[in-house]
Amino acid sequence: MEMLRLLTLLFESLPFTDVSNLDCVSFKPNSTNIVVQNLHCNGSHGISVGSLGQYVGETDIVRDVYVYNISMSNTTDGARIKV
């Protein structure tokens, strides 16, 4: 699940499974006011903030992102920032 230029969003109790070689949740540049809670990720990269600094001269902001009560199994990473 990738997010691009989001303003306010709530994800709750979503059972993502078998998302091999993908991010379970990825916050893209300019994502703000997001809550993700009660989520299970299986077989993914985990939760990422990604693609920051991809375009020269662009300011990338990710703020007010809250992640609560997340469980992960068989993930390559837990939480990460990709630049």
C-alpha positions as CSV (number, residue, x, y, z in Angstrom):
1,M,0.0,0.0,0.0
2,E,1.7,3.2,-1.1
3,M,0.6,6.6,-0.1
4,L,1.3,9.7,-2.2
5,R,0.3,13.3,-1.2
6,L,-2.3,12.3,1.4
7,L,-3.8,14.7,3.9
8,T,-5.8,12.8,6.5
9,L,-6.1,9.1,6.5
10,L,-6.9,6.3,9.1
11,F,-6.1,2.7,8.5
12,E,-7.2,0.3,11.2
13,S,-7.4,-3.5,11.6
14,L,-6.2,-4.4,8.1
15,P,-4.9,-8.0,7.8
16,F,-2.3,-7.7,5.1
17,T,-0.7,-11.0,4.4
18,D,1.6,-12.5,1.8
19,V,2.9,-9.2,0.4
20,S,6.2,-10.7,-0.5
21,N,8.9,-8.3,-1.6
22,L,6.7,-5.3,-1.1
23,D,6.3,-2.7,1.7
24,C,3.3,-3.5,3.9
25,V,2.8,0.3,4.2
26,S,4.9,2.9,2.5
27,F,4.5,6.7,3.2
28,K,5.6,8.6,0.2
29,P,6.7,12.3,0.1
30,N,4.2,14.9,1.3
31,S,2.1,12.4,3.3
32,T,0.7,14.0,6.4
33,N,-1.9,13.3,9.2
34,I,-1.9,9.5,8.8
35,V,-2.8,6.9,11.5
36,V,-2.1,3.2,10.9
37,Q,-3.1,0.9,13.8
38,N,-4.0,-2.7,14.6
39,L,-2.2,-4.0,11.5
40,H,-0.5,-7.4,10.8
41,C,2.1,-7.6,8.1
42,N,3.4,-11.0,6.8
43,G,6.1,-11.5,4.3
44,S,6.9,-7.9,3.5
45,H,9.6,-5.3,3.9
46,G,7.7,-3.8,6.8
47,I,6.7,-0.2,7.1
48,S,8.6,2.4,5.1
49,V,8.9,6.1,4.6
50,G,10.1,6.1,1.0
51,S,11.5,7.8,-2.0
52,L,12.6,10.9,-0.2
53,G,14.9,13.1,-2.2
54,Q,14.0,11.4,-5.4
55,Y,13.5,14.6,-7.4
56,V,16.2,17.3,-7.3
57,G,15.0,20.7,-6.1
58,E,11.8,19.3,-4.5
59,T,11.1,19.4,-0.8
60,D,9.7,16.2,0.6
61,I,7.7,16.3,3.8
62,V,6.3,13.3,5.8
63,R,4.8,14.4,9.1
64,D,2.2,13.6,11.7
65,V,2.4,9.9,10.9
66,Y,1.4,7.7,13.8
67,V,1.8,3.9,13.7
68,Y,0.4,1.9,16.6
69,N,-0.1,-1.8,17.5
70,I,1.6,-3.3,14.5
71,S,2.7,-7.0,14.3
72,M,5.0,-8.3,11.7
73,S,6.2,-11.8,10.7
74,N,8.6,-12.9,8.0
75,T,9.6,-9.3,7.2
76,T,13.0,-8.2,5.9
77,D,12.8,-5.0,7.9
78,G,10.7,-3.6,10.7
79,A,10.5,0.2,10.0
80,R,12.8,2.0,7.6
81,I,13.4,5.3,5.9
82,K,14.4,5.0,2.2
83,V,16.3,7.9,0.7
